[in-house]
Every structure is written in C-alpha cells, then in structure tokens.
Amino acid sequence: MNTQQARAMLADAEVIHSAEAVNATLDRMAAEIRDRLSESYPLVLCVMTGGVVFCGQLLTRLDFPLDFDYLHATRYGPETQGGKISWRTAPWTPVKGRKVLVVDDILDEGVTLAAVKESLLRLGAEEVLTAVFSDKLNGKNKPLAADFVGLTVPDRFVFGFGMDAGGAWRNLPAIYAKKDEA
C-alpha cells in the first residue's frame, strides 16, 4: 500500500468508534483491571504488533505496580484473512507462578489468543487473564472469551487504534471500517 492508497482507504471508511469513545473505554477498562489485579503485582504482556497502541495507553492508566513485557504471535502478517499461527517472540520475563494479563487489539476468531493463553499456562503462569480492546461480532464460536473487553465491532474489516489496514493506520485514535465490506 502506498500513501495515496492509504489516504483513499481512510477517506472511504466509516467511523465505528470515535476517539472520545475509545478514551472513555480505556478509562473503564483500566478501572476494571485495577479492581481485579491491583493487589497481585501482575505481569502485563502486550501482543505485538496490534496490541501496542492499546497496551501503551492502558498502562498509563494502571496506577499499581506491575511488570511489563511483550510477545509476538500472529495469524495475519500482511494478509487480511487469518492463517497458521506464527510465533515470533516469547516473553523474556518468566511467567511461572505469576498472574498474567495478556493485552491485544482485537478478538476476531480467538485462535491466537487461546493459543497464547494455553502456552503461558503450560509455562507455569498461576492465572492468565486477557484484555482486548475490540471484540468482533462475527457469530463464530470462539475458543475463549476475553476477561476484559473494550468495544464491540461489526463483522467487517476494521482498522485504527492498533489495528492496521495493509500495514497502515494503526496510529489512528478512532476505529474505522472499510465501507466496501458489509
């Protein structure tokens, strides 16, 4: 994708959730996570690359001690349809005996997040909780439900606030959907 194509895609997109709705949701989620984890000194793991925008903004709202690390597992790469899971980076921080919060951008089919959770439990995590900013209403039987959910999005190709469209627009403060996909 080039600059002109990216700008054309955004110009033809529909706002699904405004920047104001995104910020209010971040505040709500931080309060829910604080209520559940503030006394446990959790390990927060960001799922790269999509989770970085959400995780970064969420972390600034969590006013309790925690450790932070990341992992990189994906089913997408440059594609818009999910494929085989690719493990790129495991967390460097040991998870054994820890409460772990895995933070990701979207719960689409749930296969990647379920595999991450299962792997962390096998590595000895005491408990693995999941936080996703967006839960796609796709009608599919997902292998897990996130413990903390920000906003729901329709079963369309969405982008912004960490989610990309052909590599572009992760940096948008709102969530958009392509109009050409209903």
KEKE-3310 file (N, C-alpha, C; in steps of 0.2 Angstrom, whole numbers, plus 5000, padded with zeros to 4 digits):
npx = (5004:5003:5005:4995:4985:4982:4977:4966:4959:4956:4948:4937:4931:4921:4918:4918:4920:4922:4936:4934:4925:4934:4944:4936:4932:4945:4947:4937:4940:4953:4949:4942:4952:4961:4953:4953:4966:4975:4981:4990:5002:5004:5010:5011:5007:5010:5003:5011:5009:4999:4993:5000:4997:4985:4989:5000:4993:4984:4992:4997:4986:4985:4987:4995:5008:5017:5024:5031:5031:5032:5025:5025:5014:5006:4992:4991:5000:5004:4992:4974:4966:4965:4978:4989:4996:5010:5024:5034:5041:5044:5039:5051:5052:5050:5035:5031:5021:5015:5002:4995:4992:4986:4987:4978:4974:4962:4949:4946:4944:4949:4958:4972:4974:4969:4978:4990:4986:4985:4998:5005:5000:5005:5018:5018:5011:5002:4989:4980:4974:4964:4964:4956:4954:4945:4931:4926:4910:4907:4899:4905:4910:4920:4936:4939:4933:4936:4943:4942:4934:4934:4927:4914:4915:4908:4906:4916:4930:4940:4950:4963:4967:4978:4975:4978:4977:4982:4995:4995:4988:4987:4989:4979:4967:4954:4942:4939:4929:4931:4921:4918:4916:4903)
npy = (4994:5011:5029:5036:5026:5022:5034:5036:5024:5028:5039:5034:5026:5021:5028:5019:5019:5033:5044:5049:5040:5029:5033:5035:5021:5016:5021:5015:5002:5001:5004:4992:4982:4987:4984:4971:4966:4974:4971:4961:4962:4960:4953:4961:4957:4962:4959:4959:4965:4973:4975:4986:5000:5000:4994:5002:5014:5010:5006:5018:5021:5012:5012:5005:4993:4984:4972:4973:4966:4959:4949:4940:4934:4929:4927:4934:4943:4951:4949:4949:4939:4927:4915:4901:4900:4910:4910:4923:4930:4925:4930:4938:4939:4928:4918:4909:4905:4917:4930:4934:4946:4947:4957:4963:4969:4965:4953:4942:4929:4922:4912:4914:4921:4911:4901:4908:4910:4896:4892:4900:4896:4883:4886:4888:4899:4906:4912:4917:4931:4939:4954:4963:4976:4977:4967:4957:4955:4942:4931:4918:4903:4906:4901:4906:4918:4935:4942:4955:4967:4980:4988:4982:4977:4977:4963:4966:4972:4980:4995:5005:5012:5003:4992:4987:4992:4984:4987:5000:5014:5010:5020:5028:5037:5033:5020:5012:5006:4998:5003:4996:4983:4973)
npz = (5000:4996:5000:4994:4992:5005:5010:5002:5006:5020:5018:5012:5022:5036:5052:5066:5080:5089:5093:5106:5112:5112:5121:5133:5135:5137:5150:5157:5156:5162:5175:5178:5177:5187:5198:5198:5198:5205:5217:5215:5209:5194:5179:5164:5147:5131:5116:5101:5085:5085:5098:5103:5103:5111:5123:5127:5130:5139:5150:5155:5163:5173:5189:5198:5205:5193:5181:5165:5148:5132:5119:5103:5093:5079:5066:5055:5048:5032:5027:5026:5030:5042:5046:5048:5064:5069:5079:5085:5095:5111:5128:5138:5152:5165:5168:5177:5191:5191:5190:5175:5163:5147:5134:5120:5103:5096:5097:5086:5079:5089:5090:5090:5103:5112:5110:5114:5128:5132:5131:5140:5152:5152:5153:5167:5172:5185:5184:5169:5162:5150:5140:5128:5116:5106:5102:5090:5082:5075:5075:5076:5085:5097:5104:5116:5128:5131:5146:5149:5140:5128:5117:5105:5088:5072:5060:5050:5040:5051:5056:5064:5080:5084:5076:5059:5042:5029:5033:5036:5046:5060:5069:5071:5081:5083:5078:5063:5049:5033:5020:5009:5013:5019)
capx = (5000:5006:5002:4988:4980:4980:4973:4959:4955:4953:4943:4931:4930:4916:4920:4914:4920:4926:4942:4931:4923:4940:4946:4931:4933:4951:4946:4933:4944:4958:4946:4940:4958:4963:4949:4954:4973:4980:4985:4993:5009:5004:5014:5007:5011:5007:5003:5013:5011:4992:4991:5005:4993:4980:4993:5003:4988:4981:4997:4997:4980:4985:4991:4998:5014:5016:5029:5028:5034:5028:5026:5023:5011:5001:4990:4989:5005:5001:4985:4968:4962:4969:4981:4993:4999:5017:5027:5039:5045:5041:5041:5058:5050:5047:5028:5030:5019:5013:4996:4997:4987:4988:4983:4978:4970:4955:4947:4942:4942:4951:4963:4979:4974:4968:4985:4994:4984:4987:5006:5008:4998:5010:5024:5018:5008:4996:4982:4981:4968:4965:4961:4956:4951:4939:4928:4922:4904:4906:4895:4909:4911:4927:4938:4939:4930:4941:4941:4941:4933:4933:4921:4912:4915:4904:4910:4919:4937:4941:4957:4963:4969:4982:4973:4980:4974:4988:5001:4993:4983:4987:4990:4973:4964:4947:4941:4936:4928:4930:4914:4916:4914:4897)
capy = (5000:5017:5034:5038:5021:5023:5040:5034:5020:5031:5044:5030:5022:5024:5028:5014:5021:5039:5044:5050:5033:5025:5036:5033:5014:5015:5023:5010:4995:5002:5003:4985:4979:4989:4981:4963:4964:4979:4969:4955:4963:4956:4953:4963:4955:4965:4955:4963:4972:4976:4977:4991:5006:4999:4992:5008:5019:5007:5006:5024:5022:5007:5015:5000:4990:4978:4971:4973:4963:4958:4943:4941:4928:4931:4923:4938:4946:4956:4946:4951:4933:4923:4908:4897:4904:4911:4913:4926:4931:4924:4935:4937:4938:4922:4918:4904:4907:4924:4932:4937:4949:4947:4963:4963:4974:4963:4946:4940:4922:4919:4906:4916:4922:4905:4898:4911:4908:4889:4892:4903:4891:4877:4888:4889:4905:4905:4913:4921:4935:4943:4961:4965:4982:4976:4960:4957:4952:4938:4925:4912:4900:4907:4896:4909:4925:4939:4944:4962:4969:4987:4989:4978:4980:4973:4958:4969:4974:4986:4997:5011:5011:4997:4988:4990:4990:4984:4990:5007:5017:5008:5026:5032:5037:5030:5014:5013:5000:4999:5003:4991:4976:4973)
capz = (5000:4996:5004:4991:4993:5012:5011:4999:5011:5026:5016:5011:5028:5041:5059:5070:5087:5089:5098:5113:5114:5113:5128:5138:5136:5141:5157:5160:5156:5167:5182:5179:5178:5193:5203:5198:5198:5208:5223:5213:5205:5188:5173:5158:5141:5125:5110:5096:5085:5085:5104:5106:5105:5116:5129:5129:5133:5145:5155:5159:5167:5178:5194:5203:5202:5188:5177:5158:5143:5126:5115:5096:5089:5074:5061:5049:5043:5028:5024:5029:5032:5047:5043:5053:5070:5069:5085:5083:5101:5118:5133:5141:5159:5167:5169:5182:5197:5191:5187:5169:5159:5140:5131:5112:5100:5094:5097:5080:5079:5096:5090:5093:5110:5115:5110:5119:5135:5134:5131:5146:5157:5151:5156:5174:5175:5190:5180:5163:5160:5143:5138:5121:5115:5102:5101:5083:5082:5069:5076:5077:5091:5098:5109:5123:5129:5134:5153:5149:5133:5127:5112:5100:5082:5067:5056:5044:5041:5055:5057:5068:5087:5084:5070:5053:5035:5024:5036:5038:5050:5067:5073:5071:5088:5082:5075:5056:5045:5026:5018:5004:5015:5023)
cpx = (5005:5002:4995:4983:4978:4976:4966:4955:4952:4947:4936:4928:4924:4919:4915:4914:4925:4932:4939:4928:4929:4943:4942:4932:4939:4951:4942:4937:4949:4955:4944:4946:4961:4959:4951:4962:4978:4984:4989:5000:5009:5010:5010:5011:5007:5008:5005:5010:5004:4991:4995:5001:4989:4984:4996:4999:4985:4986:4997:4991:4980:4990:4993:5004:5013:5023:5026:5033:5030:5030:5024:5021:5006:4998:4989:4995:5002:4995:4980:4964:4967:4972:4984:4996:5007:5019:5033:5044:5041:5043:5047:5057:5047:5040:5026:5027:5016:5006:4998:4991:4990:4984:4984:4973:4963:4955:4943:4940:4944:4956:4970:4979:4973:4975:4990:4993:4987:4995:5008:5006:5003:5016:5024:5014:5002:4989:4984:4974:4970:4961:4961:4952:4944:4937:4924:4916:4903:4902:4898:4909:4918:4930:4939:4935:4935:4938:4939:4940:4931:4927:4920:4913:4911:4909:4912:4926:4938:4948:4957:4964:4972:4981:4975:4976:4980:4994:5000:4988:4982:4987:4984:4970:4957:4947:4937:4934:4928:4923:4912:4915:4909:4897)
cpy = (5006:5023:5036:5033:5021:5029:5039:5029:5023:5036:5040:5025:5025:5023:5024:5016:5027:5039:5045:5044:5029:5027:5034:5025:5012:5016:5017:5003:4996:5001:4996:4981:4980:4985:4973:4962:4969:4977:4963:4956:4959:4957:4955:4961:4958:4961:4960:4961:4976:4979:4983:4997:5005:4998:4999:5013:5016:5007:5012:5025:5017:5010:5011:4997:4984:4978:4971:4969:4962:4951:4944:4935:4931:4926:4927:4940:4951:4954:4949:4945:4929:4916:4905:4902:4904:4914:4916:4928:4929:4929:4933:4936:4932:4923:4914:4907:4914:4925:4936:4940:4950:4953:4963:4967:4971:4955:4945:4933:4919:4914:4908:4917:4916:4901:4901:4910:4901:4889:4895:4899:4885:4879:4890:4895:4903:4906:4918:4924:4938:4949:4962:4972:4981:4968:4960:4952:4948:4932:4918:4910:4901:4903:4899:4916:4929:4941:4951:4964:4976:4988:4983:4981:4975:4968:4961:4970:4981:4988:5003:5008:5004:4992:4991:4988:4990:4987:4997:5008:5014:5014:5030:5032:5034:5023:5015:5006:5002:4998:4998:4984:4976:4967)
cpz = (5000:5000:5001:4992:5000:5013:5008:5003:5017:5023:5014:5016:5032:5048:5063:5077:5087:5094:5105:5116:5116:5120:5134:5140:5139:5148:5161:5161:5162:5174:5183:5180:5185:5199:5204:5200:5202:5214:5222:5210:5199:5183:5167:5152:5135:5120:5104:5089:5086:5092:5107:5108:5111:5123:5131:5133:5139:5151:5159:5163:5173:5184:5200:5200:5198:5184:5170:5153:5137:5123:5108:5093:5085:5069:5055:5045:5039:5025:5029:5032:5037:5044:5049:5058:5069:5075:5083:5089:5107:5123:5136:5149:5160:5170:5175:5188:5197:5188:5181:5165:5152:5137:5123:5109:5098:5095:5091:5080:5086:5096:5092:5100:5114:5115:5114:5126:5137:5135:5138:5152:5157:5154:5164:5177:5180:5187:5174:5162:5153:5143:5131:5120:5111:5101:5095:5084:5076:5069:5076:5084:5093:5104:5116:5122:5133:5141:5153:5142:5133:5123:5108:5093:5077:5063:5050:5045:5044:5055:5061:5076:5087:5078:5064:5047:5030:5027:5039:5043:5057:5071:5074:5078:5088:5079:5069:5053:5038:5024:5013:5006:5020:5027)
residu = (MET:ASN:THR:GLN:GLN:ALA:ARG:ALA:MET:LEU:ALA:ASP:ALA:GLU:VAL:ILE:HIS:SER:ALA:GLU:ALA:VAL:ASN:ALA:THR:LEU:ASP:ARG:MET:ALA:ALA:GLU:ILE:ARG:ASP:ARG:LEU:SER:GLU:SER:TYR:PRO:LEU:VAL:LEU:CYS:VAL:MET:THR:GLY:GLY:VAL:VAL:PHE:CYS:GLY:GLN:LEU:LEU:THR:ARG:LEU:ASP:PHE:PRO:LEU:ASP:PHE:ASP:TYR:LEU:HIS:ALA:THR:ARG:TYR:GLY:PRO:GLU:THR:GLN:GLY:GLY:LYS:ILE:SER:TRP:ARG:THR:ALA:PRO:TRP:THR:PRO:VAL:LYS:GLY:ARG:LYS:VAL:LEU:VAL:VAL:ASP:ASP:ILE:LEU:ASP:GLU:GLY:VAL:THR:LEU:ALA:ALA:VAL:LYS:GLU:SER:LEU:LEU:ARG:LEU:GLY:ALA:GLU:GLU:VAL:LEU:THR:ALA:VAL:PHE:SER:ASP:LYS:LEU:ASN:GLY:LYS:ASN:LYS:PRO:LEU:ALA:ALA:ASP:PHE:VAL:GLY:LEU:THR:VAL:PRO:ASP:ARG:PHE:VAL:PHE:GLY:PHE:GLY:MET:ASP:ALA:GLY:GLY:ALA:TRP:ARG:ASN:LEU:PRO:ALA:ILE:TYR:ALA:LYS:LYS:ASP:GLU:ALA)
# end
